[in-house]
Amino acid sequence: MSVAVLKLGGSLLDLTGLPDRLRAVAAMLAGDRPLLICGGGVAADAVRRWHNTHGLSEEQSHWLALDSIRLNQRLLLTLMPELELVSNRAAAESAWRRGRVPLLDLMSFVGIEETASDVTTRLPHSWDVTSDSLAGWVAIRWPASRLVLLKSAELPIAENDLSFRAAADIGLVDAYFPVLEPGLPPTWWCDLRISGAVEFCLFGR
């Protein structure tokens, strides 16, 4: 069965009713199995401040930011008992078979995949890469049939009129995300803060 990578923006972790909104998203996947990835939000922002205050290297900050996401993962596991933390494809397959929703331990998966991959396929360890590009990279390497970016903002123009580069230029995705475009599956946008029915919007094509 096909897989849909759902990337939850860290800014959404303070959203009232978040578990029900995520369940509504999963119900719209039309047979795709959900693989949830959580972003950094305020936890990653703290690492940015440490980077500037203490003069950390980009490499050091990269791994600290990935580690900070684990706090957000623990919150999601607390809020949604149907989630199961996984670090590889076999564990995700096991979770799906048992009716669970896999939440990817991003730090573990990136470490495993980078060790096994050619250096040219690895993402830069810099602030140009956030969980947006990491989720895109996961969608490419898994591979997934689609990527859904769950965000706290609407697209400023309708659907695929907005390119990935334009989205990066106005800060809707990170600076590296457009570089991944040739390998990305169909990519969808969802403003999870809009009240009412959850809606997907195809963009970047």
LINMOJO-V27210 format. One record per residue. N is the residue number from 1. RES is the residue in three letters. D_FIRST is the distance of its C-alpha to the first C-alpha in whole Angstrom. Layout:
n: {N N}
res: {RES RES}
d_first: {D_FIRST D_FIRST}
This chain:
n: {1 2 3 4 5 6 7 8 9 10 11 12 13 14 15 16 17 18 19 20 21 22 23 24 25 26 27 28 29 30 31 32 33 34 35 36 37 38 39 40 41 42 43 44 45 46 47 48 49 50 51 52 53 54 55 56 57 58 59 60 61 62 63 64 65 66 67 68 69 70 71 72 73 74 75 76 77 78 79 80 81 82 83 84 85 86 87 88 89 90 91 92 93 94 95 96 97 98 99 100 101 102 103 104 105 106 107 108 109 110 111 112 113 114 115 116 117 118 119 120 121 122 123 124 125 126 127 128 129 130 131 132 133 134 135 136 137 138 139 140 141 142 143 144 145 146 147 148 149 150 151 152 153 154 155 156 157 158 159 160 161 162 163 164 165 166 167 168 169 170 171 172 173 174 175 176 177 178 179 180 181 182 183 184 185 186 187 188 189 190 191 192 193 194 195 196 197 198 199 200 201 202 203 204 205}
res: {MET SER VAL ALA VAL LEU LYS LEU GLY GLY SER LEU LEU ASP LEU THR GLY LEU PRO ASP ARG LEU ARG ALA VAL ALA ALA MET LEU ALA GLY ASP ARG PRO LEU LEU ILE CYS GLY GLY GLY VAL ALA ALA ASP ALA VAL ARG ARG TRP HIS ASN THR HIS GLY LEU SER GLU GLU GLN SER HIS TRP LEU ALA LEU ASP SER ILE ARG LEU ASN GLN ARG LEU LEU LEU THR LEU MET PRO GLU LEU GLU LEU VAL SER ASN ARG ALA ALA ALA GLU SER ALA TRP ARG ARG GLY ARG VAL PRO LEU LEU ASP LEU MET SER PHE VAL GLY ILE GLU GLU THR ALA SER ASP VAL THR THR ARG LEU PRO HIS SER TRP ASP VAL THR SER ASP SER LEU ALA GLY TRP VAL ALA ILE ARG TRP PRO ALA SER ARG LEU VAL LEU LEU LYS SER ALA GLU LEU PRO ILE ALA GLU ASN ASP LEU SER PHE ARG ALA ALA ALA ASP ILE GLY LEU VAL ASP ALA TYR PHE PRO VAL LEU GLU PRO GLY LEU PRO PRO THR TRP TRP CYS ASP LEU ARG ILE SER GLY ALA VAL GLU PHE CYS LEU PHE GLY ARG}
d_first: {0 4 7 10 13 16 19 22 25 28 30 28 29 32 31 32 29 26 24 24 24 20 19 20 18 15 16 15 12 11 8 7 7 11 12 16 19 22 25 29 31 34 34 33 36 38 37 38 42 42 41 44 46 46 46 42 41 38 36 37 36 33 32 34 32 29 30 31 28 28 30 28 25 27 28 25 24 28 27 23 23 20 19 19 20 18 19 17 13 14 15 12 10 13 14 10 11 15 14 15 14 15 17 18 21 22 25 24 21 23 26 23 22 25 27 24 24 27 29 29 25 26 27 31 32 34 34 33 29 28 25 24 24 22 19 19 20 17 14 16 16 13 11 10 10 12 15 17 21 22 26 29 30 30 30 33 33 30 27 26 30 30 29 27 31 33 30 31 35 35 33 30 28 30 32 29 26 27 27 24 23 23 20 18 15 16 18 19 22 23 26 26 29 30 31 29 26 23 23 21 23 21 24 25 24}
